[in-house]
Amino acid sequence: MKEAALSGAKGWLAVCALAIALLTVACGSGEGASNQSSGELLVAAAADLQYAFDEMGALFEEETGAEVTFSYGSSGVLAQQIEGGLPADLYSSANVEYVDRLREKGLLIEDTQQVYAVGRLALVSSTETSVTVGELEDLLRPEVEKVAIADPGHAPYGRAAEEALTSAGLWDELKPKLVYGQNVIAATEYVRSGNAEAGLVALSLVIHEPAVTYVTVDESLHQPIRQALAVIQGTRHEDLVRRFIALIRGPEGRAVLEKYGFVVPEEE
């Protein structure tokens, strides 16, 4: 009986060891390992792409069976994370500058870099308040107490907002009213929730949003918001990422981008 019990215990330990080994293989041994081992694509994407890329991700999954996960944030913060080793497969920025920097540091596959869209800046006001703004000068009205923009230090739409207000001669006067979102999604939420009466945000996030009213900002007031993407060096899914880029740049992707207010350049 003693030998049988000992044998049973050894067998149980062996089963446990096998289970642990299988679990270790399944989970991977480092940050982001589950993404790389499963074949799932991780796309680090500018915040203004949230709705457009969610829609394209669903199309891609339907067409290929491959799962796509998006990490949305300000382009500058995402670039810093990629420099720090973020295990992403594709970087899609709201401007060319951050992509250029990563390419120059050897972190991107050069021949994959391309401009995929030009973004539009929108002046928005919340339907949660009684304030409606139709032009930049309306932001000076006393009933507009807070104006939300993305942080110009690392968010391209925040930079465009600063440029537009500066060109209009309003930046210094409006500084006391400004509230900054970490990215353009956060800035939009300030307005959507009524915590800011107005804001300057991405058209793509409000064009189908019933909680706000908007007008587009004169593009001559700021530098063009030329949005670029590239495949990240070290991806284990380069062929699959290139297929996702082909979707973005193809007829289906172009239609989705245009639906959300982007100006789409001709396919390269």
HELIX and SHEET records of a PDB file:
HELIX    1   1 LYS A    2  CYS A   27  1                                  26    
HELIX    2   2 ALA A   33  SER A   38  1                                   6    
HELIX    3   3 ALA A   47  LEU A   49  5                                   3    
HELIX    4   4 GLN A   50  THR A   64  1                                  15    
HELIX    5   5 SER A   75  GLU A   83  1                                   9    
HELIX    6   6 VAL A   96  GLU A  104  1                                   9    
HELIX    7   7 GLU A  110  THR A  112  5                                   3    
HELIX    8   8 LEU A  136  LEU A  140  5                                   5    
HELIX    9   9 PRO A  156  SER A  167  1                                  12    
HELIX   10  10 TRP A  171  LEU A  174  1                                   4    
HELIX   11  11 LYS A  175  LYS A  177  5                                   3    
HELIX   12  12 VAL A  184  ARG A  192  1                                   9    
HELIX   13  13 LEU A  203  VAL A  206  1                                   4    
HELIX   14  14 GLU A  219  LEU A  221  5                                   3    
HELIX   15  15 GLU A  238  ARG A  249  1                                  12    
HELIX   16  16 PRO A  251  LYS A  259  1                                   9    
SHEET    1   A 5 VAL A  68  GLY A  73  0                                        
SHEET    2   A 5 LEU A  41  ALA A  46  1                                        
SHEET    3   A 5 LEU A  90  SER A  92  1                                        
SHEET    4   A 5 ILE A 225  VAL A 231 -1                                        
SHEET    5   A 5 GLN A 114  GLY A 119 -1                                        
SHEET    1   B 5 LEU A 178  GLY A 181  0                                        
SHEET    2   B 5 VAL A 147  ALA A 150  1                                        
SHEET    3   B 5 ALA A 198  ALA A 202  1                                        
SHEET    4   B 5 LEU A 121  SER A 126 -1                                        
SHEET    5   B 5 VAL A 212  THR A 216 -1                                        
END                                                                             
